Structure formats: structure tokens, C-alpha cells
Amino acid sequence: MTKIVTKDKFEEIVQALHEDCIVAFPTDTVYGIGVLCSSKRAAERMKTAKKRPETKPFPVMVASLADLESIAWLSERERRLALRFMPGALTMVLRKKDVIDNGLQTVAVRIPNDLFALNLLERVGPMYVTSANLSGEPACNTDQEVREQLDGRIEYIVAGEAFSKNASTIIDCTGEELKLLRQGDLKIEDINKALL
């Protein structure tokens, strides 16, 4: 049975993550579920919980630009984008450093614009965070919607409501040209304009 807790149970949530639990929490986009990047076991359990394809890697959430630079390589262009749009609804696909073990050369990274999520990330470090829903099902915006899809499949749901109804915009920064992979609230035109 999945436990629903309020945000003031912060220490319990932190402890649960250190014990390889899967925790759902509201963000500035949609509800996310997350585990510590340092726990391969928890990441495998999260794939099972979501019924996510084995080959599809999880995005990473971090609390700061310094944390972002600890796991991925940033060119001057990417640094400018991070300074302009992070924290916020932008996920950047970057060349990763060896600290992230996802079987790829790249990692998708985001800094959420949500105080609870940022406090959690500051406390526990980088987390694999993906939308809190079964693969192929609609993203969730409330704790009740998360419970309907994932009850019994994850350990904790932090009560609340996500800020937006849209997932983040994803851009691939690994090529010479930026490539839009998913459109969210942030428009690619605004991203390109920020680089002029």
C-alpha cells in the first residue's frame, strides 16, 4: 500500500529515498516520481513500477547549476540556456560525466522551479525523476491521480498538486543545432531567442 504524506514529513521522505523507496511529489510541471541516482536498485524498481521500457533512460533532476555541472558537460551555449531558463520547465540533453551510469553517452537534466523539490534535491543530491504515471498513460497533476495509477507500485506520494498541466520542454544540446524533442510550456522560439 502506498503511503500519502504531507510536505512537512520531509525527514521521513529523505529517509525513504535513502532506503531505495520510490517517492512521487509535485513539481512545477507535472507530478514526478523519483529515486536517488546513486541507487541502481531503486532505478530498476522505478522502471518496473512505471512499466517503462528497459532501454529508455530516466531524466535527472538537480538543485543547482553546480550540481548540473557535476554530472554533465556544459558548453558556453548550454550554460547561457541554464542561466536563463533554470530553475524552470526546460530539460536539456547533454553529454554526461561518468558519475551517471545510464548506459548512454548523454543525460537529460532539469532544475525544477519548485521549492519543495529543490529542498529535497539539495538534501539528497541528484535524483532520477520521471513523470508519475504508468508508461503510455496520461501524466498526473494531483496526488489522487498518482494514486489511481501507481497505488501499491511505489512507496510514497507527497500530497499536493503540480503547478502546470504540461511536462517540460526537452531540447537535445549534443549537436551543433539545438533539437526540440518535446514541446512543453517553454517554446523553442524563446530558447533560440535567448541565444541571440
C-alpha positions as CSV (number, residue, x, y, z in Angstrom):
1,M,0.0,0.0,0.0
2,T,1.3,3.4,-1.0
3,K,1.6,5.9,1.8
4,I,0.4,9.5,1.2
5,V,2.4,12.1,3.3
6,T,2.3,15.9,3.6
7,K,5.4,18.0,2.7
8,D,6.1,18.6,6.4
9,K,7.2,14.9,6.7
10,F,10.4,16.0,5.0
11,E,12.8,13.9,7.1
12,E,10.7,10.7,6.6
13,I,10.8,11.3,2.8
14,V,14.5,11.8,2.8
15,Q,15.0,8.6,4.9
16,A,12.7,6.7,2.5
17,L,14.8,7.8,-0.5
18,H,18.0,6.6,1.2
19,E,16.2,3.2,1.8
20,D,15.7,2.8,-2.0
21,C,12.0,3.8,-1.9
22,I,10.2,5.4,-4.8
23,V,8.6,8.8,-4.0
24,A,6.1,10.8,-6.0
25,F,6.0,14.5,-5.5
26,P,4.5,17.6,-7.2
27,T,6.8,19.8,-9.3
28,D,6.5,23.0,-11.3
29,T,5.4,20.9,-14.4
30,V,3.6,17.6,-13.6
31,Y,3.8,15.1,-10.7
32,G,7.1,13.2,-10.8
33,I,8.4,10.0,-9.2
34,G,12.0,9.8,-8.2
35,V,14.8,7.8,-6.7
36,L,18.4,8.6,-5.8
37,C,20.8,8.5,-8.8
38,S,23.2,6.7,-6.5
39,S,20.8,3.7,-6.2
40,K,20.8,1.4,-9.2
41,R,18.4,-0.9,-7.4
42,A,15.9,1.9,-6.9
43,A,16.2,2.9,-10.5
44,E,15.4,-0.7,-11.7
45,R,12.4,-0.8,-9.3
46,M,11.1,2.5,-10.7
47,K,11.3,1.1,-14.3
48,T,9.2,-1.9,-13.1
49,A,6.7,0.4,-11.2
50,K,6.1,2.5,-14.3
51,K,6.2,-0.5,-16.7
52,R,8.8,1.6,-18.5
53,P,10.8,0.1,-21.4
54,E,14.2,-1.2,-20.2
55,T,16.1,0.8,-22.8
56,K,14.5,4.2,-22.0
57,P,16.7,6.1,-19.5
58,F,15.4,8.3,-16.8
59,P,16.0,12.1,-16.8
60,V,17.8,13.6,-13.8
61,M,16.8,16.5,-11.6
62,V,19.3,18.6,-9.7
63,A,19.1,21.5,-7.3
64,S,21.6,23.9,-8.9
65,L,23.9,24.8,-11.8
66,A,26.8,23.4,-9.8
67,D,25.1,20.1,-9.4
68,L,24.2,20.1,-13.1
69,E,27.9,20.6,-13.9
70,S,28.9,17.8,-11.6
71,I,27.0,15.3,-13.9
72,A,27.2,16.8,-17.4
73,W,29.4,18.8,-19.6
74,L,28.2,22.4,-20.4
75,S,29.4,24.5,-23.3
76,E,29.0,28.3,-23.2
77,R,25.8,27.9,-25.1
78,E,24.3,25.4,-22.6
79,R,25.5,27.5,-19.7
80,R,23.7,30.5,-21.1
81,L,20.5,28.5,-21.5
82,A,20.7,27.1,-18.0
83,L,21.2,30.5,-16.5
84,R,18.3,31.9,-18.5
85,F,15.7,29.1,-18.1
86,M,16.7,27.2,-14.9
87,P,15.1,26.6,-12.5
88,G,12.2,26.1,-14.8
89,A,10.4,23.9,-17.3
90,L,13.4,23.1,-19.6
91,T,15.1,19.8,-19.8
92,M,18.5,19.7,-21.6
93,V,20.0,16.6,-23.1
94,L,23.8,16.9,-22.5
95,R,26.9,14.8,-22.7
96,K,27.2,13.1,-19.3
97,K,30.0,12.6,-16.9
98,D,30.9,9.2,-15.6
99,V,29.1,9.7,-12.3
100,I,25.8,8.9,-14.1
101,D,25.5,5.2,-15.0
102,N,22.7,5.0,-17.5
103,G,24.3,3.1,-20.3
104,L,24.4,6.1,-22.6
105,Q,26.8,9.0,-23.5
106,T,24.1,11.5,-22.7
107,V,21.8,12.5,-19.8
108,A,18.6,14.7,-19.7
109,V,18.8,17.2,-16.9
110,R,16.4,19.7,-15.3
111,I,16.4,22.1,-12.3
112,P,12.7,22.3,-11.2
113,N,11.2,25.7,-10.2
114,D,9.5,24.2,-7.1
115,L,10.6,24.9,-3.5
116,F,9.8,21.5,-2.1
117,A,11.6,19.7,-5.0
118,L,14.6,22.0,-4.7
119,N,14.9,21.5,-1.0
120,L,14.7,17.7,-1.5
121,L,17.3,17.7,-4.2
122,E,19.6,19.9,-2.1
123,R,19.3,17.4,0.7
124,V,19.7,14.1,-1.1
125,G,21.6,15.1,-4.3
126,P,20.7,14.3,-8.0
127,M,17.7,12.1,-8.5
128,Y,16.3,10.2,-11.4
129,V,12.8,11.8,-11.8
130,T,10.2,11.0,-14.4
131,S,6.5,11.6,-14.7
132,A,4.4,9.9,-12.1
133,N,2.3,7.6,-14.3
134,L,2.3,4.2,-16.0
135,S,4.2,4.3,-19.3
136,G,1.8,5.4,-22.1
137,E,-0.8,6.7,-19.6
138,P,-1.6,10.5,-19.1
139,A,0.7,12.5,-16.8
140,C,-0.7,13.2,-13.3
141,N,-1.3,16.6,-11.7
142,T,-2.7,15.7,-8.3
143,D,-1.8,13.1,-5.6
144,Q,-5.2,11.4,-6.2
145,E,-4.4,10.9,-9.9
146,V,-1.0,9.4,-9.0
147,R,-2.6,7.1,-6.5
148,E,-5.1,5.9,-9.2
149,Q,-2.2,4.8,-11.4
150,L,0.5,3.8,-9.1
151,D,-1.0,2.7,-5.7
152,G,0.9,-0.3,-4.5
153,R,3.6,0.2,-7.1
154,I,5.5,2.9,-5.2
155,E,6.1,3.6,-1.5
156,Y,5.3,7.3,-1.0
157,I,3.2,10.0,-2.6
158,V,3.7,13.6,-1.3
159,A,0.3,15.2,-1.2
160,G,-0.3,18.3,-3.4
161,E,-0.9,19.5,-6.9
162,A,1.6,20.1,-9.7
163,F,1.8,23.6,-11.0
164,S,1.4,23.1,-14.7
165,K,-0.5,20.6,-16.8
166,N,2.4,20.1,-19.2
167,A,5.7,18.2,-18.9
168,S,8.9,20.2,-19.5
169,T,10.2,21.2,-22.9
170,I,13.2,18.9,-23.9
171,I,16.0,20.0,-26.2
172,D,18.9,18.0,-27.4
173,C,22.0,20.1,-27.0
174,T,24.5,17.5,-28.2
175,G,24.6,18.6,-31.8
176,E,25.6,21.9,-33.5
177,E,21.9,22.8,-33.8
178,L,19.5,22.6,-30.8
179,K,16.9,19.9,-31.5
180,L,13.4,20.0,-30.0
181,L,12.5,16.6,-28.6
182,R,9.3,17.5,-26.7
183,Q,7.3,20.7,-26.6
184,G,6.2,22.0,-23.2
185,D,5.2,25.4,-21.9
186,L,8.5,26.8,-23.0
187,K,8.7,27.5,-26.7
188,I,11.7,26.6,-28.9
189,E,11.5,30.2,-30.4
190,D,12.1,31.6,-26.9
191,I,15.0,29.3,-26.3
192,N,16.6,30.2,-29.6
193,K,16.0,33.9,-29.0
194,A,17.9,33.7,-25.7
195,L,21.0,32.7,-27.6
196,L,20.9,35.7,-30.0
